[in-house]
Amino acid sequence: MSRIAIIGAGMAGLSAAYDLTRAGHQVVIYEALPQTGGIASGFKAPHWDWSLEKFYHHWFQSDRHMMGLIEELGWRGDVLFPRPYTVVYIDGRFQPLDSIPEAAKFTLKHFPIWDVARFSLVGLYLRLTPWWQPLERTTADAWMRKWVGARVYNALWRPLLVGKFGEENLNVVNMAWLWARLKTRTTRLGTFVGGFQAFFDRFAAVIEERGGDIRLNTRVQQIRRTQEETRGRWAVVTEAGTETFDAVISTSSPHAMAEMTPDLPESYTAKLRALKSMGAVVMIASLKHKLTDYYWHNLPKEAGFPYLAMVEHTNFIPPEHYGGDHIIYMGDYLPQDHPYLDMRQEELEAIFIPALARFNPDFRPDWVKAVWLFRTRYAQPIPPVNHSQNIPPLRTPLPGLYFASMSQVYPWDRGTNFAVEIGRRVARELMEDLHPS
Ligand SMILES: Cc1cc2nc3c(=O)[nH]c(=O)nc-3n(C[C@H](O)[C@H](O)[C@H](O)COP(=O)(O)OP(=O)(O)OC[C@H]3O[C@@H](n4cnc5c(N)ncnc54)[C@H](O)[C@@H]3O)c2cc1C
């Protein structure tokens, strides 16, 4: 039995802890926040039955690692897959575009038949091909422009890329990112009864029953090698003191990993620091009335909305679970130095809330009952051309030290499904190293 420290009680850290405790290892999980779940965690107003994700979250039916884990836990009956509706703001209207028949209807109406044929063939090719490697050699912007043609690209794909990564990254993001996105999306979207936080609380309880020690509100300040071979090879430093372990897994952001681990060689920290990501801001408002009939509203930047997406959560999960409140998210992905990431909540409310009248002319500011604001600088990894050569391995160059983050799930885009996969993979690699036989 080995003593193992895990930094982070998000989906990756918990998944690693689940397999390590099951194999009989003694695991301590350090989590800086007051709850488990990381970016996918939730919160609850006093009159709500269900928790609400701080950043909008759902599962896809293709999330096989997540669903496989839930199956193993025997909780499949607690996963719901409603069919909420997604619309895109095009030509001054919200257009449903989230299924093949709807997309076909829309393109037939707006583009020449030759464009529609190219659009359909490209869509089919990307859904079917398993070979993403040639696609990472070019940008999504260049590849799509070439194969679907400028008209369809500019109307449908460019706004998606600009929304996620900004104009400045159009000549950076590779085509494998778009391939992965199209490959994994389904129209039915899933959640857990009680919200994602209910899942995390139950999952954490299983790990604790097996002896896992989850320490919330405990930020790790430093991970360093110790010379005391008999008491473990790694020291984890927190405000409460220093403890030693046989191995450490960090699931923090790459930047935080580079900062807190001074023993890492420059060759590895340079790789960590080279991983770039977008930040995210999400404002949540509970309203007295229903705003729209749709769940997800995609808002192209040029349409002048102050955010990229408006998500009416209670068109996915009924308002009864939130004491009758109608819940909306207003969210955007932003460069790390964007003023929205530091602005005071009142200032952001003054920018975000008035735009709700564009979704429903009856909207009045007095519909708003409460507002919450969540932000993170590490939200969306940016995958440049030939990115597969830049991914730092889960085994760091220092024996016994591992790193697993959403920047390493490439070619897949980040998601709790891939956090399960990488968390279980890093646990497997660690156990192989402990018991090479
Ligand atoms: C806006 C937005 C929307 C998203 N939508 C979806 C979605 O619909 N579906 C989906 O599946 N995924 C979605 N994701 C992605 C998903 O949230 C992540 O891929 C996943 O949660 C990552 O899990 P993780 O464990 O790798 O990292 P995290 O969740 O970031 O967990 C890392 C944990 O480490 C802790 N930590 C970091 N440093 C330290 C330290 N020094 N000491 C102690 N603790 C530390 C952090 O507090 C955090 O809890 C979304 C993400 C964003 C930003």
The ligand as an ORCA input file, in Angstrom:
! r2SCAN-3c Opt
* xyz 0 1
  C     -17.803     27.574    -18.970
  C     -17.517     26.099    -18.945
  C     -18.482     25.211    -19.385
  C     -18.239     23.843    -19.388
  N     -19.232     22.994    -19.812
  C     -19.052     21.672    -19.709
  C     -20.110     20.789    -20.003
  O     -21.203     21.201    -20.393
  N     -19.897     19.454    -19.872
  C     -18.696     18.954    -19.420
  O     -18.564     17.744    -19.270
  N     -17.662     19.776    -19.159
  C     -17.807     21.114    -19.283
  N     -16.777     21.960    -18.975
  C     -15.444     21.410    -18.725
  C     -15.315     20.716    -17.376
  O     -15.770     21.549    -16.337
  C     -13.855     20.388    -17.128
  O     -13.280     19.753    -18.253
  C     -13.663     19.465    -15.938
  O     -14.477     19.833    -14.857
  C     -12.207     19.506    -15.552
  O     -11.996     18.710    -14.418
  P     -10.563     18.677    -13.758
  O     -10.661     17.816    -12.554
  O      -9.551     18.329    -14.778
  O     -10.232     20.188    -13.363
  P     -10.951     21.162    -12.346
  O     -12.396     20.975    -12.327
  O     -10.388     22.515    -12.635
  O     -10.396     20.663    -10.934
  C      -9.126     21.019    -10.451
  C      -9.260     21.272     -8.971
  O      -7.965     21.522     -8.421
  C      -8.078     22.495     -7.414
  N      -6.760     23.091     -7.209
  C      -6.002     23.745     -8.130
  N      -4.848     24.161     -7.561
  C      -4.867     23.722     -6.281
  C      -3.952     23.832     -5.177
  N      -2.775     24.476     -5.296
  N      -4.305     23.275     -3.996
  C      -5.489     22.618     -3.855
  N      -6.395     22.507     -4.855
  C      -6.080     23.045     -6.049
  C      -9.113     23.467     -7.982
  O      -9.711     24.231     -6.957
  C     -10.102     22.511     -8.651
  O     -11.141     22.133     -7.784
  C     -16.992     23.334    -18.956
  C     -16.006     24.226    -18.494
  C     -16.264     25.598    -18.500
  C     -15.208     26.531    -18.015
*
